[in-house]
Amino acid sequence: MSQRRQHQQNIMVAFMAIQSHFMTEEEFNALYDKRPRKFWVKPWLTEQHRLLFGQYNRLMTQLRLEDEASFINFIRMPPQLFDEILQRIEHRMNKRATNFRRPLEAGLKIAVTLRHIASGDKYSSLQYNFRCGRSTITKFVPEVCRAIVDEFKDEVISCPTTSEEWRKISDEFYRRWNVPHACGAIDGKHVSIRCPPNSGSMFYNYKGFYSIVLLGLVDADYKFLWVDCGGNGAMSDAQIYNASELKYHLQEGTIGLPNPEPLPNDDKDMPYYILGDDAFGLRTYLMKPYSQRYMTREQLVYNYRISRGRRVVENAFGIMASRWQILLTQMMQTPDNVRIIIEACVILHNLLRMKFPSMQNTQLDSEDSEHNIVPGAWRATANMHEVDQVRGHNVDATRAKRQREYLRLYFNSTAGSVPWQDNMIS
């Protein structure tokens, strides 16, 4: 009789014993519910094989010593920043050793996580590269991302709350992009996810796939000042923004924007504002381009000047997705884990902008000597999907329309024009 047939017969005998009250159900489950495991740990996943053949102990060590550029390409950051992250979050990652085995190194967990979000590789591929079990990777990747968020968020994503901080951002917008009183640019992108169970159409967007929306406010140096990744794919930019804390504080005037001041070379007070696209309602604290057809030359000039400042948010999303390419794939985690991974990507993006800004400058849009746009390297690859621009019935405020008209006149006056703007709209 075969071993499998004998096993089935033993289960039948035991089941009959339960019915005759010769054996309890707990005793039955202990004996027959689980087949004996062939391995406690598969041989190729043991610590010995991990040290000998895993990419963390072999490849990354070699790249660190011999080819730093390839190390950067592998996990998208220099060794110095990797070491800093390890040193700062290691205490959040350590596990207790047991009599059965030693815990995985914190450095290994961080390396696997960075490789995952940098390349978009699936857990099933990473387990062979790093010699870690797939189920183990599934558990620790969100833990690493959560540790990065908890350790660095308050340091690298800090929305200004005082007029001095906002004025500093505004001065940088004016210096770089010739848009006075601009305090940031806002936009949203879709991040594709697998359809969550029993979610219906909650995450299904107008482009025909399931997603989570990342909404971000960006400064003149392509750093994120504020993010919201709680929106579901079926929601638009404006819906997420209107329900956000940012909108509430802007509307109530409690976010700390400077009091209205005259524009450069002018004498009329003008409020400070952020820049948005046509998805958002026009407000005194949010300026957007004209959207109608057959615009006048002055309106085209205004749109060019506002869009020149708004380009920072497009570039911020572009270079972030180019570096952390998991944002361009269909993410297979649960929505809560997707959100924490997205937030970790934003924090790592800001860390790189703060500590190694030159690493990403070649990927950014630039301008030639005549101020024509030279597309950045990030535009040559796939980019994150735009969010649907839902437009309601005349939601633009009257005071905001008057403010936009004044900016239009200012950008076309001697006081506020730049020499090349007419060439850009011709």
Disulfide bonds with the S-S distance in Angstrom:
none
